[in-house]
Structure formats: structure tokens, C-alpha cells
Amino acid sequence: MTYTPPAAEQRFVLDHVVRIGELVDDSELVDAIIEGAGAFAAGEYAPLNRLGDQVGARWVDGQVVMPEGFRAAYQAFVGGGWGSINAPEAFGGQGLPYALATVVMEDLGTANMGFSLINMLTPGAIEALVHHGSPDQQAAYLPKLVTGEWNGTMNLTEPQAGSDVGALRTTATPAADGSWRIKGTKIFITFGEHDLTDNIVHLVLARTPDAPAGTKGISLFLVPKYRLNPDGTPGEFNDVRCVSIEHKLGINASPTCTLSFGDHDDCRGWLIGGEMGGMRAMFTMMNNARLNVGLQGVQIAERATQQALAFAQERVQLGKPIVEHPDVRRMLLRMRALTQGARALIYYAAGQADRAHGGDDAARARLDLLTPLAKAWGTDVGCEVASLGVQVHGGMGFVEETGAAQHYRDIRIAPIYEGTNGIQAADLVNRKLPIQGGETVAALIADIRTEAGDEPALMDLVGRIEGVVRWMLGNEVSPEDRLAGSYPLTTMLSVAVAGWLLARQAKAASGGTPFEQMKRTVARFFLDRIVPEAAGLEASAKAGAEALYALNAETLAA
């Protein structure tokens, strides 16, 4: 199955959701990036998608070997400057909006999600160094990270410290030369070892001597695979070893590594930011990654939808192509609507990130509110659409021959990593709803009401959300009750934002072209069918935690 970049859809969303003209005044440049990124992804990354799944990354004597053709494709990515779109010009970037980098990342991931993970995490490392790194660190590492000649990784998780980051045991001990000696083990490190670049820049959370317990005692360190020579080139090996890679359900083109630091007591790291300021610095990287993980839901949803539409037009049952059967139509329209809704939400968040970068405090607050929605609902959409894609294929979707199963397997990790979706929901109700005393979520709801007040189902959903938010922010609600309803509220608010943005697009698609007809129909399906479903989650969002604890753990397992 080939990949056709959705260039017309991407441009439409940039224009009417992001309002890209407010961020960059060169329309021809925007078109060139959309067309060029799509062509690159379809030509270089897409042909390797099945090979990456079937052969995958291999661990050979402590080294990770990527399948044939991957290094050449990655070098083409570097040579084309695709990693530098929104990076700072001071370090070799193009300084363009993050929303345009989102288009590039969407195309790469839709073409080959597993492979594109090497492209996804490096921008977060760049952000962390831009905001928290020293001038020397920035000068030595940012130019190579910006071009993609070196890639960045994020090292948080340990065997006993997953979501509970504060339980980590990796240590950092100061050395006389100003560096620190890093010792410990990190697991689930994406592209922690591979043969695509000449160096790998690990950002590692560790605990310094006498640091307090929990997250307050964590610092962030820059730990390269190879220490740098005086001229900035990779030099001596830095005692960072890959001791295994995981055998996984999907994303087999992405090596998921267990890394051992300091087996010979000679792993050197350099402190990023202040000591015990690691979580603040790491969240800079994680927030970038969370938007991109939400985007992975769009990537797989787009690919699964394209494949299901093609199959449904070719597969004949009961005397006609299955695309003509009502239930298949229902599934295909749902796939389209969910995909376009998630894309609108995540592109909108990217546009808020650009405005926040320009100093807009209101955009910063709205971005903070939108980030858990983008990550959680975007990845839920990816899983649902990939599952529907398998269903459209029938029995042929359950076998590996068609590739529909790969989409389903690849996306299943996305609701788990970069903070599980349950953690995103908890973040929404505990940290994001109270921003500015609840004014940020109130302003978002007010914007939806103002622009889409003529959509009755959407207004009903918004009213229900307001009731849930008031209830959750009330003094009489326990923390457990709030968390028990956090996931339903996350879905409700996500669907409301997506419905608002689709309603805006439907009004803009006022012509008679096939594309405009499709946009109006898809938006109508979302507003008439998916929005009411979300409204039905109100009872669950306000049900409280009592029923969840009616049984003790032993009885629950009986």
C-alpha cells in the first residue's frame, strides 16, 4: 500500500485552524514545504515501512543494526534539511513555525511510524538545550542536532521507575574535571543505539549525592555516546552500552533499548541547567514529545484510512464493492471524521505553541491545557481508527498480508509512552483545569460558544463540560472522585475542541469541489454522531470513585 500525502487537507487545516498566514507571510514557502515533505516521505520512508516491521532493528554483539536502506533514507532526511524547519537560526535552523514542522513530522510518521521515532525525539532534545543548556553545550551539540547528523534521546524510565519518575536510582557523582560520573540503567530508550548517526546525545535523569528523595532530587545530564574531541568531532567512547533491545508488538523499526551507563565507571555527563532542576528541564522535552505522540495517532489513522478506502472500493461482496454497504460507509466516515478531528486539534495546539514562543501568554496557557488532550485523545483516535481499518478489511485485515494489522500493532504503544493517557487525564484535572483559577478552560469554552453557537449538539456538549468542570473544581470533591472522572472529561473536552474546529472548516469549505463537499460531510458526521457520544460521558465523569473501590483488590481478582 503506497502512501499519498494529504497535502490539500494539511494546507486547509493550516489556513483555517492554525491561520498560518499570521505566522509566516510567504505562502509559496508554505506550499513548498507541504509538497516537498510529502514527496520525501512517500519516496524515502514509505517504501521501508514493511521492511522495518518484518526485519526490524537487530541487536548484534551490543550494536543495533538497522535494516538495509534505512541509513540512506535517514541521510537523505539530513541532506534535505527536514529536521531544521523550526529550529533556531542561530544554530543552523530555519526558524519557521512549529506548525510547519508538524506537517513534516506527520508525513514522516504516516509513511513509516517506527522509523520516524528517530526524528520525533530530537526536537525535544533541542528544546531542552535551547532553554536550559549552557552556551558551551549549545555551541557543541545544537548544530549537529538541528541538522539531524546526531540524534537525541530521552532517558527517564528504569525497571522500578516508570510513571513514578521520582523512584529512579541512576546516580551522578561530581568529578574534578567539572563533569559528572553517571552510573545506572535506563530501559525503553527509543533509538538509544543504532547505526544511522555518528553520535547519539542522551539526556539522562539522575540523582546527585545527598539529593532529596522524589522528583525534587533529580537533575538532568547531557551524556553523549562519544565524548567530543577539541574540534567538536566524536572522540572517545563514553561508557554507554546497549545491553538489549525489546521484542515488541509493533514499531519494530524503532530499537527500544536497555542502556547501561558507567559499567567501567567512566561514563561522563554534563549538568543541564541547575542541580535538582531536572524535571523542569525534562518537561520542556516531554511536552514537545507529547504533542508529537498525539500526532502519531493522526499518522496511523491517516494511513489506515487511506488503505481501508482503497480496499473497500476494490473488494466485492454481495454483488457490489463493500464501500456501498451502509455499515462499511459508517466505518469509513467515522475513520475520516476522527482522523480529521484529531488533526485539527493537534495542528491547533501547534499554532498555539508558535504564538506562545512569540510571547503570547494566553496562547501559552491554552497550549498547556491542550497538550494532554492532544496526546491522550489523539492516540485513542489512532487506536480506534486502526482497529476500524482491520474491520473494513474483514478476514484479510487480521492477517499480515495486507498491512492493516501493522497499523494496529504500531499505534498501540502511543497511549502508553510519554506519559500514559491516564496520566494525561490526571494532569488535565489536577494541573491544567486550575490554570488561572479556571479562566483558561473558561476562555476556551467561550471561544467555542462564540464561533459555533449554531451547532446544537456541540453546545449541549459544552454545557455538560462546564458542569463537570465546576463540579471538579468544587471544594467538596475528593481527589479520588476527580481522578475517577478525569478520562471521560478528557474525551469530552477533546471532542468539543475538535468539533469546534471542524465546524469552522465546514463553513470555510463553501464551494462545490469534491474536497469541499468531503470536508462538509465529514464535519457533519462528527458533529451529529461523535459529539453526542461524548456528551454521554457526563455521567461517568461525575460518578465519583466509590464504585471503583467497592471491592478490595483480592475480591476484584476473585
VENNOR-V289476 format. One record per helix or strand of 2 or more residues. SS is the DSSP state (hx for helix, st for strand). FROM is the first residue (numbers start at 1). LEN is the number of residues. If there is no record, write none. Layout:
# VENNOR-V289476
ss=SS from=FROM len=LEN
ss=SS from=FROM len=LEN
This chain:
# VENNOR-V289476
ss=hx from=7 len=12
ss=hx from=20 len=3
ss=hx from=27 len=28
ss=st from=58 len=3
ss=st from=63 len=3
ss=hx from=70 len=10
ss=hx from=82 len=3
ss=hx from=89 len=3
ss=hx from=98 len=14
ss=hx from=113 len=20
ss=hx from=135 len=13
ss=st from=151 len=5
ss=hx from=165 len=3
ss=st from=171 len=4
ss=st from=180 len=11
ss=st from=200 len=9
ss=hx from=215 len=3
ss=st from=218 len=7
ss=st from=226 len=3
ss=st from=234 len=4
ss=st from=240 len=6
ss=st from=256 len=6
ss=st from=268 len=5
ss=hx from=278 len=37
ss=st from=316 len=2
ss=st from=320 len=2
ss=hx from=322 len=3
ss=hx from=326 len=32
ss=hx from=361 len=33
ss=hx from=395 len=4
ss=hx from=404 len=8
ss=hx from=421 len=12
ss=hx from=435 len=18
ss=hx from=456 len=18
ss=hx from=479 len=6
ss=hx from=486 len=23
ss=hx from=514 len=22
ss=hx from=538 len=4
ss=hx from=546 len=4
ss=hx from=553 len=4
